[in-house]
Amino acid sequence: MPTALPEAHGIIPARYASTRFPGKPLADLKGFPMFYHVWRRASRCPDLSSVTLATDDERIREAAGALGVPVLMTSSRHESGTDRVCEAALALRLPDDAVIVNIQGDEPALDPEVISKLVRAFADPEVRAATLACPLDPADLPRPDKVKVVTDAKGDALYFSRAGIPYRRNGECPVPLLGHMGIYAFTMHTLQSFVALLPSPLERTEKLEQLRLLENGIKLRVLVADKASPCVDRKEDTAAVLPLLDDYRSEHFNAGSL
């Protein structure tokens, strides 16, 4: 039976040393760094009590401070954004039953409503972790960079893969094709349990950390959104997102911030 929603907090991991796009969180988009657009979009979600940037780089920390963005310094040794999010959540002393949303720092056109969809899944007391998917173009089924997911009748993930799942043996598929969106939410207790686990065999094989949950018997609820937010993976991706971004310069000018 549904219950009242627990308090929820968004954390945006922001690492400077991206392999494909070094300094990506600081990439200038309409006069503001990318992390600022993500933070402003996430802050519009009415189901989040706070949104905090978690970084390992002093340049990002200084830029966040200048723009009034709550920011925490975290270790440079983390192997994943989830590890960074957990350190930040512990530093914030969030309660065990709080929902922690790991918000991707390279989606500056993020729709706040998809965060709400994720958080509201925790009205079901059985949900300990949740993520998002969206309809997948059949042409993307063979692409390893497009992660696919299949779910059970309740919407919990059965498997994630870079391969084309489900395999359409007769050319037909009576279930929707779903592509994974890289945003997660966990109860604080589950987040700590997850990062304490060693990388699992399937995780290492597919290079998909969410498989660590499934291999250790932790259910992951999958919510379906209409579409994914465009992701900035490389510098050349920025041109496509610029028309979708808000212009914050006028409000900062009026407030005397810039």
C-alpha positions as CSV (number, residue, x, y, z in Angstrom):
1,M,0.0,0.0,0.0
2,P,1.4,3.4,-0.9
3,T,2.8,5.5,1.9
4,A,3.8,9.2,2.3
5,L,7.0,10.1,0.4
6,P,10.2,10.2,2.4
7,E,12.4,13.3,2.2
8,A,14.4,13.3,-1.0
9,H,17.7,15.0,-1.8
10,G,19.5,15.4,-5.2
11,I,23.3,15.1,-5.5
12,I,25.1,15.9,-8.7
13,P,28.6,14.3,-9.0
14,A,30.9,16.6,-10.9
15,R,34.3,15.2,-11.9
16,Y,36.8,17.3,-13.8
17,A,38.9,14.5,-15.3
18,S,36.4,13.1,-17.9
19,T,38.2,11.0,-20.5
20,R,36.2,12.2,-23.5
21,F,35.6,15.8,-22.3
22,P,38.0,17.0,-19.7
23,G,36.5,19.9,-17.6
24,K,33.0,19.0,-18.8
25,P,31.2,20.4,-15.7
26,L,32.8,23.8,-16.4
27,A,31.9,23.8,-20.1
28,D,30.4,27.2,-21.0
29,L,26.8,27.0,-22.1
30,K,25.1,30.4,-22.7
31,G,27.5,32.1,-20.3
32,F,27.2,29.6,-17.4
33,P,29.0,26.3,-16.6
34,M,27.2,23.1,-17.4
35,F,26.8,22.1,-13.8
36,Y,24.8,25.3,-13.1
37,H,22.2,24.4,-15.7
38,V,21.8,20.9,-14.3
39,W,21.5,22.3,-10.7
40,R,19.0,24.9,-11.7
41,R,16.8,22.4,-13.5
42,A,17.0,19.9,-10.7
43,S,16.2,22.6,-8.1
44,R,12.8,23.1,-9.8
45,C,11.7,19.6,-8.8
46,P,9.2,20.1,-6.0
47,D,10.0,16.6,-4.5
48,L,13.6,17.5,-3.7
49,S,14.4,19.1,-0.4
50,S,17.9,20.0,-1.5
51,V,20.3,19.7,-4.5
52,T,24.0,19.7,-3.9
53,L,27.0,19.5,-6.2
54,A,29.7,16.9,-5.2
55,T,33.1,17.5,-6.8
56,D,36.8,16.5,-6.4
57,D,38.1,19.7,-8.1
58,E,38.9,23.1,-6.6
59,R,38.0,24.9,-9.9
60,I,34.5,23.4,-9.8
61,R,34.1,24.2,-6.1
62,E,35.1,27.8,-6.7
63,A,32.8,28.2,-9.7
64,A,29.9,26.7,-7.7
65,G,30.5,29.0,-4.7
66,A,30.6,32.1,-7.0
67,L,27.1,31.1,-8.3
68,G,25.6,30.2,-5.0
69,V,25.4,26.5,-5.7
70,P,25.7,24.3,-2.6
71,V,28.9,22.2,-3.1
72,L,30.9,19.6,-1.2
73,M,34.5,18.5,-1.8
74,T,34.8,14.7,-2.1
75,S,37.6,12.3,-2.7
76,S,39.5,12.1,-6.0
77,R,39.8,8.3,-5.7
78,H,36.2,7.4,-6.4
79,E,35.7,4.9,-9.3
80,S,32.1,5.9,-10.0
81,G,29.7,8.8,-9.5
82,T,27.6,6.6,-7.1
83,D,30.6,6.4,-4.8
84,R,30.9,10.2,-4.8
85,V,27.2,10.6,-4.2
86,C,27.4,8.3,-1.2
87,E,30.3,10.3,0.3
88,A,28.4,13.5,-0.1
89,A,25.2,12.0,1.4
90,L,27.1,10.9,4.4
91,A,28.7,14.3,4.8
92,L,25.2,15.8,4.7
93,R,24.2,13.4,7.5
94,L,21.0,12.3,5.7
95,P,18.8,9.8,7.5
96,D,18.6,6.1,6.5
97,D,15.1,6.4,5.0
98,A,15.9,9.5,2.9
99,V,15.8,9.1,-0.8
100,I,19.1,10.1,-2.5
101,V,18.9,10.9,-6.3
102,N,22.1,10.6,-8.3
103,I,21.6,13.3,-10.9
104,Q,23.8,13.1,-14.0
105,G,25.9,16.2,-14.4
106,D,26.0,16.2,-18.2
107,E,22.3,16.6,-18.8
108,P,21.8,20.5,-18.8
109,A,18.3,20.2,-20.3
110,L,17.1,17.8,-17.6
111,D,13.3,17.8,-17.1
112,P,12.5,18.2,-13.4
113,E,9.4,16.0,-13.9
114,V,11.5,12.9,-14.5
115,I,13.1,13.4,-11.1
116,S,9.6,13.6,-9.5
117,K,8.6,10.4,-11.3
118,L,11.7,8.7,-9.8
119,V,11.1,10.0,-6.2
120,R,7.4,9.2,-6.2
121,A,8.2,5.5,-6.8
122,F,9.3,5.4,-3.2
123,A,5.6,5.8,-2.1
124,D,5.7,2.0,-2.6
125,P,7.4,0.7,0.6
126,E,9.0,-2.2,-1.3
127,V,11.1,0.1,-3.4
128,R,14.7,0.5,-2.2
129,A,16.2,1.7,-5.5
130,A,14.8,3.1,-8.7
131,T,16.0,4.3,-12.1
132,L,14.5,5.5,-15.4
133,A,14.1,4.1,-18.9
134,C,12.4,5.4,-22.1
135,P,11.2,4.0,-25.3
136,L,14.1,2.7,-27.5
137,D,14.3,3.2,-31.2
138,P,14.5,-0.4,-32.7
139,A,17.5,0.9,-34.8
140,D,19.4,1.4,-31.6
141,L,18.9,-2.2,-30.4
142,P,22.4,-3.4,-31.6
143,R,24.3,-0.3,-30.4
144,P,26.4,-1.1,-27.3
145,D,26.5,2.5,-26.3
146,K,22.7,2.4,-25.8
147,V,22.0,0.4,-22.7
148,K,18.9,-1.8,-22.8
149,V,16.7,-3.0,-19.9
150,V,14.0,-5.6,-19.5
151,T,11.6,-5.7,-16.6
152,D,9.2,-8.0,-14.8
153,A,5.5,-7.5,-14.5
154,K,5.9,-5.2,-11.5
155,G,8.4,-3.0,-13.3
156,D,11.5,-4.3,-11.5
157,A,14.6,-4.8,-13.7
158,L,15.4,-8.3,-14.8
159,Y,18.6,-7.4,-16.7
160,F,20.5,-4.5,-18.3
161,S,22.7,-5.1,-21.3
162,R,24.7,-3.4,-24.0
163,A,23.4,-6.3,-26.2
164,G,20.1,-6.2,-28.0
165,I,17.6,-7.5,-25.4
166,P,15.0,-8.9,-25.6
167,Y,16.2,-10.9,-28.6
168,R,13.4,-10.9,-31.2
169,R,13.7,-14.5,-32.6
170,N,10.7,-14.2,-34.9
171,G,11.1,-10.5,-35.6
172,E,8.3,-9.6,-33.3
173,C,8.4,-8.2,-29.7
174,P,5.2,-8.1,-27.6
175,V,7.0,-6.0,-24.9
176,P,8.2,-2.4,-25.3
177,L,11.9,-1.8,-26.1
178,L,13.4,0.2,-23.3
179,G,16.6,2.2,-23.2
180,H,18.1,3.0,-19.8
181,M,18.5,6.5,-18.6
182,G,21.4,7.1,-16.3
183,I,19.7,8.5,-13.3
184,Y,19.2,6.6,-10.0
185,A,17.6,7.0,-6.7
186,F,18.3,5.0,-3.5
187,T,17.2,5.0,0.1
188,M,20.2,6.1,2.1
189,H,20.6,2.6,3.6
190,T,20.5,1.0,0.2
191,L,23.0,3.4,-1.2
192,Q,25.5,2.6,1.5
193,S,24.9,-1.1,1.0
194,F,25.5,-0.8,-2.7
195,V,28.9,1.0,-2.5
196,A,30.0,-1.5,0.1
197,L,29.7,-4.3,-2.3
198,L,32.5,-5.4,-4.6
199,P,32.1,-5.0,-8.3
200,S,30.2,-8.1,-9.5
201,P,31.0,-10.5,-12.4
202,L,28.3,-9.3,-14.7
203,E,29.0,-5.7,-13.9
204,R,32.7,-6.2,-14.9
205,T,31.6,-8.0,-18.0
206,E,29.1,-5.4,-19.3
207,K,30.7,-2.4,-17.6
208,L,27.3,-1.5,-16.0
209,E,27.4,-0.8,-12.3
210,Q,23.6,-1.3,-11.8
211,L,24.1,-5.0,-12.4
212,R,25.8,-5.2,-9.0
213,L,22.4,-4.5,-7.4
214,L,20.7,-7.3,-9.4
215,E,23.5,-9.8,-8.8
216,N,23.2,-9.2,-5.0
217,G,19.4,-9.6,-4.9
218,I,18.6,-5.9,-4.6
219,K,15.5,-5.0,-6.7
220,L,15.7,-2.0,-8.9
221,R,12.3,-0.4,-9.9
222,V,12.3,1.0,-13.5
223,L,10.1,3.9,-14.2
224,V,9.3,4.8,-17.9
225,A,9.6,8.4,-19.1
226,D,8.4,9.7,-22.4
227,K,12.0,10.5,-23.6
228,A,15.5,10.9,-22.4
229,S,17.2,14.3,-21.8
230,P,20.0,14.9,-24.3
231,C,23.4,14.1,-22.8
232,V,26.7,16.0,-23.4
233,D,29.2,13.2,-23.7
234,R,31.7,15.0,-25.9
235,K,32.4,18.7,-26.6
236,E,30.7,18.5,-30.0
237,D,27.4,17.5,-28.3
238,T,27.1,21.0,-26.7
239,A,25.7,22.5,-29.9
240,A,22.6,20.3,-29.9
241,V,21.6,21.2,-26.3
242,L,22.1,25.0,-26.6
243,P,18.6,25.7,-28.1
244,L,17.0,23.7,-25.1
245,L,18.7,25.7,-22.4
246,D,17.4,28.5,-20.2
247,D,19.1,31.9,-20.3
248,Y,19.9,32.9,-16.7
249,R,22.0,35.9,-17.5
250,S,19.2,38.5,-17.1
251,E,18.2,37.4,-13.7
252,H,21.8,37.4,-12.5
253,F,22.4,40.8,-13.9
254,N,19.3,42.2,-12.2
255,A,20.4,40.6,-8.9
256,G,23.9,42.0,-9.3
257,S,25.4,38.5,-9.2
258,L,27.5,39.0,-12.4
